[in-house]
Amino acid sequence: MRYLITGGSGYFGGELKRSLLNDGHTCVNVDLAHDHDQHPFLTAITADISQNGSLEKIFAQHGPFDCVFHAAAQLQFKWRNRRLFYATNVDATRTLAENCIKHQVKNLVFISSNCVYGRINGTEITEETPLDPFEVYGQTKVASEAILQTYRGQLNSVILRPPTIIGEGRLGILSIVFDFIKENRKLWLVGSGENRYQFIYSHDLINACKKAAHYPTTAVFNIGSDAVPSLNQLFQRLITHAKSQTKIRHLPTAWTVPAMKLAFKLNLSPLGPYQYNMIANTFVGDTRKIKSVLQWQPTKSNTDMLIDNYHYYLNHYAEIHANQTLNGHRRAGKPGILALIKWLS
């Protein structure tokens, strides 16, 4: 098979790309960022997919494609200009869909997000739950989904709505949590800590992408881990496994969330609108549909994912903290004002 991957230089797009290459498929990666991977079946192209001329050339010169995996998206914390951010994410999806139809590509798999649901606080979030994103990243995902729905009948688009993707080496903000645990500092949770938040293992999401690649119609699926524990349970299991002396402590939501908002606006914190709005909420998507329709099952729990990632962090500690040229998700997160909390812990 021959696949086009957008965002194949990023964390998840790169994992998907390497898995497909290992399966013996030919992959074309188009991304704004340079692709450091080399493989005889890989063609890497640096281009802006929101520009029709770039995609038209790629489809004409490197197709035909059996499926397109659309994993590219700009993250909100990198873009303060709302108009440019929206255009980059949404225009790219429209241009991609139009080129798929023009060049007779039948299938597209879109990596959307659970951000589309907005300020949900619950455990039975289905694909029919109303969409009400409160920040621009989620809004661009909703707009992109709507574009793909308009091409139903011309293009089979499978829309996957994952929560936070966790895999060995995906660190970012998690590295700050791991620092606290490694150094036996207090770990602060906002609210009671009894809220539950679903993750998805990167290779479980890859498996879903492969199953969706030739699905015969347009469909939307939630995806995520099973048996989601409370944050208290999750981090205590990690602390116990790490043989750390860290103690979990709690901060009141009433004043912590406004403080987080202010810190983000002042560019003092890596935690943006989604984090400070959802940090004390429960968010667990109902995954019965994808299990039934695509015969998909998760293989790792939230606890498994964090423990595996903590071992990666320990084994690559020096590299993670020294090498800021690593992919943004693989290097240590910039703590900002969280460094003060760490010092006080």
BELDA-V563312 format. One record per residue. RES is the residue in one letter. SS is DSSP state (~ for helix, > for strand, _ for the rest). Layout:
# BELDA-V563312
res=RES ss=SS
res=RES ss=SS
This chain:
# BELDA-V563312
res=M ss=_
res=R ss=>
res=Y ss=>
res=L ss=>
res=I ss=>
res=T ss=>
res=G ss=_
res=G ss=_
res=S ss=_
res=G ss=_
res=Y ss=~
res=F ss=~
res=G ss=~
res=G ss=~
res=E ss=~
res=L ss=~
res=K ss=~
res=R ss=~
res=S ss=~
res=L ss=~
res=L ss=~
res=N ss=~
res=D ss=_
res=G ss=_
res=H ss=_
res=T ss=>
res=C ss=>
res=V ss=>
res=N ss=>
res=V ss=>
res=D ss=>
res=L ss=_
res=A ss=_
res=H ss=_
res=D ss=_
res=H ss=_
res=D ss=_
res=Q ss=_
res=H ss=_
res=P ss=_
res=F ss=_
res=L ss=>
res=T ss=>
res=A ss=>
res=I ss=>
res=T ss=>
res=A ss=_
res=D ss=_
res=I ss=_
res=S ss=_
res=Q ss=_
res=N ss=~
res=G ss=~
res=S ss=~
res=L ss=~
res=E ss=~
res=K ss=~
res=I ss=~
res=F ss=~
res=A ss=~
res=Q ss=~
res=H ss=~
res=G ss=_
res=P ss=_
res=F ss=_
res=D ss=_
res=C ss=>
res=V ss=>
res=F ss=>
res=H ss=>
res=A ss=_
res=A ss=_
res=A ss=_
res=Q ss=_
res=L ss=_
res=Q ss=~
res=F ss=~
res=K ss=~
res=W ss=_
res=R ss=_
res=N ss=_
res=R ss=~
res=R ss=~
res=L ss=~
res=F ss=~
res=Y ss=~
res=A ss=~
res=T ss=~
res=N ss=~
res=V ss=~
res=D ss=~
res=A ss=~
res=T ss=~
res=R ss=~
res=T ss=~
res=L ss=~
res=A ss=~
res=E ss=~
res=N ss=~
res=C ss=~
res=I ss=~
res=K ss=~
res=H ss=_
res=Q ss=_
res=V ss=_
res=K ss=_
res=N ss=>
res=L ss=>
res=V ss=>
res=F ss=>
res=I ss=>
res=S ss=_
res=S ss=_
res=N ss=~
res=C ss=~
res=V ss=~
res=Y ss=~
res=G ss=_
res=R ss=_
res=I ss=_
res=N ss=_
res=G ss=>
res=T ss=>
res=E ss=>
res=I ss=>
res=T ss=_
res=E ss=_
res=E ss=_
res=T ss=_
res=P ss=_
res=L ss=_
res=D ss=_
res=P ss=_
res=F ss=_
res=E ss=_
res=V ss=~
res=Y ss=~
res=G ss=~
res=Q ss=~
res=T ss=~
res=K ss=~
res=V ss=~
res=A ss=~
res=S ss=~
res=E ss=~
res=A ss=~
res=I ss=~
res=L ss=~
res=Q ss=~
res=T ss=~
res=Y ss=_
res=R ss=_
res=G ss=_
res=Q ss=_
res=L ss=_
res=N ss=>
res=S ss=>
res=V ss=>
res=I ss=>
res=L ss=>
res=R ss=>
res=P ss=>
res=P ss=_
res=T ss=>
res=I ss=>
res=I ss=>
res=G ss=_
res=E ss=_
res=G ss=_
res=R ss=_
res=L ss=_
res=G ss=>
res=I ss=_
res=L ss=~
res=S ss=~
res=I ss=~
res=V ss=~
res=F ss=~
res=D ss=~
res=F ss=~
res=I ss=~
res=K ss=~
res=E ss=_
res=N ss=_
res=R ss=_
res=K ss=_
res=L ss=>
res=W ss=>
res=L ss=>
res=V ss=>
res=G ss=_
res=S ss=_
res=G ss=_
res=E ss=_
res=N ss=_
res=R ss=>
res=Y ss=>
res=Q ss=_
res=F ss=>
res=I ss=>
res=Y ss=>
res=S ss=~
res=H ss=~
res=D ss=~
res=L ss=~
res=I ss=~
res=N ss=~
res=A ss=~
res=C ss=~
res=K ss=~
res=K ss=~
res=A ss=~
res=A ss=_
res=H ss=_
res=Y ss=_
res=P ss=_
res=T ss=_
res=T ss=_
res=A ss=>
res=V ss=>
res=F ss=>
res=N ss=>
res=I ss=>
res=G ss=_
res=S ss=_
res=D ss=_
res=A ss=_
res=V ss=_
res=P ss=_
res=S ss=>
res=L ss=~
res=N ss=~
res=Q ss=~
res=L ss=~
res=F ss=~
res=Q ss=~
res=R ss=~
res=L ss=~
res=I ss=~
res=T ss=~
res=H ss=~
res=A ss=_
res=K ss=_
res=S ss=_
res=Q ss=_
res=T ss=_
res=K ss=_
res=I ss=>
res=R ss=>
res=H ss=>
res=L ss=>
res=P ss=_
res=T ss=~
res=A ss=~
res=W ss=~
res=T ss=~
res=V ss=~
res=P ss=~
res=A ss=~
res=M ss=~
res=K ss=~
res=L ss=~
res=A ss=~
res=F ss=~
res=K ss=~
res=L ss=_
res=N ss=_
res=L ss=_
res=S ss=_
res=P ss=_
res=L ss=_
res=G ss=_
res=P ss=~
res=Y ss=~
res=Q ss=~
res=Y ss=~
res=N ss=~
res=M ss=~
res=I ss=_
res=A ss=_
res=N ss=_
res=T ss=_
res=F ss=>
res=V ss=>
res=G ss=>
res=D ss=_
res=T ss=_
res=R ss=~
res=K ss=~
res=I ss=~
res=K ss=~
res=S ss=~
res=V ss=~
res=L ss=_
res=Q ss=_
res=W ss=_
res=Q ss=_
res=P ss=_
res=T ss=_
res=K ss=_
res=S ss=_
res=N ss=~
res=T ss=~
res=D ss=~
res=M ss=~
res=L ss=~
res=I ss=~
res=D ss=~
res=N ss=~
res=Y ss=~
res=H ss=~
res=Y ss=~
res=Y ss=~
res=L ss=~
res=N ss=~
res=H ss=_
res=Y ss=~
res=A ss=~
res=E ss=~
res=I ss=~
res=H ss=~
res=A ss=~
res=N ss=_
res=Q ss=_
res=T ss=_
res=L ss=_
res=N ss=_
res=G ss=_
res=H ss=_
res=R ss=_
res=R ss=_
res=A ss=>
res=G ss=_
res=K ss=_
res=P ss=_
res=G ss=_
res=I ss=_
res=L ss=~
res=A ss=~
res=L ss=~
res=I ss=~
res=K ss=~
res=W ss=~
res=L ss=~
res=S ss=_
